[in-house]
Amino acid sequence: MYKEIKKGFLTSLGAVLLSKDKIEEVVRKMVDESKITEADARRLKDELLNTGEQQFSKMENAFSEALKKGLDRLGISREEEFYRLKHKVEALEVRLSIVEKTIAEKPKPTPGKEE
């Protein structure tokens, strides 16, 4: 599942980078054809790239939220929950070993002899 998610995310990132190259290419072509000035081309490129970055950021946030909801629905715990439980288990193991040691050290009654 992680591989598919990562692949989708990287594909989206590739599309954004491809779009940047395409924007620069189209703007350069418009300047070469004298359709817009250099200053307008820079401004247009910056606006389009900024809009693309904003859209990518929104997509990234939406993706993160969807992933969190999906993990919650599947009952998969988050990292901090995992470590909290791990420490709790370790503490219980220490307590258990103390109890086991106490039981092992306690003298066992001999058969036929009452105390």
C-alpha positions in Angstrom: 0.0 0.0 0.0 2.8 2.4 0.9 4.5 1.8 -2.5 1.3 2.8 -4.3 0.8 5.9 -2.2 4.4 6.9 -2.8 4.2 6.3 -6.5 1.0 8.4 -6.8 2.6 11.2 -4.8 5.8 11.2 -6.9 3.7 11.1 -10.1 2.0 14.3 -8.9 5.3 15.9 -8.1 6.6 14.9 -11.6 3.5 16.5 -13.1 4.2 19.8 -11.2 7.8 19.8 -12.3 6.8 19.0 -15.9 4.3 21.8 -15.7 7.1 24.2 -14.6 9.2 23.3 -17.6 6.2 23.6 -19.9 5.3 27.0 -18.5 8.8 28.3 -19.1 8.8 26.8 -22.6 5.5 28.4 -23.6 6.4 31.8 -22.0 9.8 31.8 -23.9 8.0 31.0 -27.1 5.6 33.9 -26.6 8.5 36.3 -26.0 10.3 34.9 -29.1 7.1 35.5 -31.2 6.8 39.0 -29.7 3.4 38.3 -28.2 4.5 39.5 -24.8 7.4 41.5 -23.3 10.2 40.0 -21.2 8.8 41.7 -18.1 5.3 40.4 -18.8 6.7 36.9 -19.5 8.5 36.9 -16.1 5.4 38.1 -14.3 3.2 35.5 -16.1 5.7 32.7 -15.4 5.9 33.7 -11.7 2.1 33.9 -11.3 1.6 30.5 -13.0 4.3 28.8 -11.0 3.0 30.3 -7.7 -0.5 29.1 -8.6 0.9 25.6 -9.3 2.8 25.5 -6.0 -0.4 26.6 -4.2 -2.4 23.9 -5.9 0.3 21.3 -5.2 0.3 22.3 -1.5 -3.4 22.0 -1.3 -3.2 18.6 -3.0 -0.5 17.5 -0.6 -2.6 18.5 2.4 -5.7 16.8 1.0 -3.6 13.7 0.4 -2.3 13.7 4.0 -5.7 14.1 5.4 -7.1 11.3 3.3 -4.3 9.0 4.3 -4.8 9.7 8.0 -8.5 9.0 7.7 -7.8 5.8 5.8 -5.3 4.6 8.4 -7.8 5.4 11.2 -10.5 3.5 9.4 -8.2 0.5 9.0 -7.3 0.7 12.7 -3.6 1.3 12.0 -2.0 3.3 14.8 0.2 6.3 14.4 3.9 6.2 15.3 3.4 8.0 18.6 0.7 5.6 19.7 3.0 2.7 18.7 5.8 4.0 20.9 3.5 4.8 23.8 2.3 1.2 23.8 5.8 -0.1 23.3 7.0 1.7 26.5 4.0 0.4 28.4 4.7 -3.2 27.3 8.4 -2.8 28.4 7.3 -1.5 31.8 4.9 -4.5 32.2 7.7 -6.9 31.2 9.9 -5.4 34.0 7.1 -5.8 36.5 6.5 -9.3 35.4 10.1 -10.3 35.7 10.1 -9.0 39.3 7.0 -11.0 40.1 8.5 -14.1 38.5 11.8 -13.6 40.5 9.9 -13.2 43.7 7.9 -16.4 43.1 11.0 -18.3 42.2 12.8 -17.2 45.4 9.9 -18.1 47.7 10.6 -21.4 49.5 8.5 -24.2 48.2 6.7 -26.3 50.8 8.0 -29.9 51.3 5.5 -32.6 50.7 4.1 -34.1 53.9 5.2 -31.2 56.0 2.7 -28.6 57.1 3.7 -25.1 58.0 
